[in-house]
Amino acid sequence: MARPEQHAHLSRGDEAREQAELDHRRFYRLSARASSESHPRHSHHAAAATKRVNIGLVIVIGGIAGALDGVGIVFEPKEPYKIEILFAAIVKGILVSVATALSLTKQSTWLQAAGFGLLYGFAFALVIFLAKGGFKSKDAPYVVPSGIVLGLVTGLAVWKFALI
C-alpha cells in the first residue's frame, strides 16, 4: 500500500523552504532553552581573559619591569636615543606581561607562570637581539639574558598579584 505524499500540493522548492523555516524555528527554540550557566569542563564556557586577571595591574607590572630592564640605557653617555630605547623596553615589558597573563588560569602554578614568562621574555628579547644585528653588535648579546630575567620576574609577579 503506497503512502500518500504529505505535501503533494507543494512544489519541491516550496517544500525545501518550508523545511528550512521549521529548522530555523527549532534551532532558535532550542537555543533559547539552552542554559547560559558556565561549566568548568567546557572551554566554550570559559570566562573572558579580562575576568581572570586584573588587566590594569598586569600593565603596571609590565611597565615597571620594562622600565627596570631599560633604565640602564640612561647611563650610557654615547647613546643618542635614550628615551626611545627606554620607551621600547617599557612596551616590551607590557607585552610580555600581557602575553603571560593571557596564558595563565586560576589553576596555574607559580612554575607555569615562571615558565610562560621566561618563554615570552626570551621570545621578545630574541627579536630585539636579531634586529640589532645579533652577535655583530657589541651590546646585543646582553639583551637576551635580561629579557629572560624580565620574563621570569614578570610571570611570577603576574601570578602572585594580578590573577583573580
Number of C-alpha atoms within 10 A of each C-alpha: 3 4 5 7 8 7 10 9 9 12 9 11 9 12 14 12 11 13 12 12 12 11 12 11 12 12 11 11 11 10 11 10 8 9 8 9 7 12 11 10 8 8 9 9 12 13 13 9 14 13 11 17 22 16 19 12 17 27 22 17 24 30 23 16 25 27 20 15 20 22 17 11 17 15 9 10 8 9 11 11 10 18 14 10 16 20 16 15 25 24 18 27 31 23 20 34 34 24 17 29 28 16 13 21 17 10 8 12 14 16 13 18 26 21 17 25 32 23 19 26 30 23 17 19 26 20 13 18 20 15 11 16 13 16 12 10 12 10 12 18 19 12 20 20 14 16 29 21 18 26 33 25 21 33 33 23 23 28 26 13 13 19 21 12
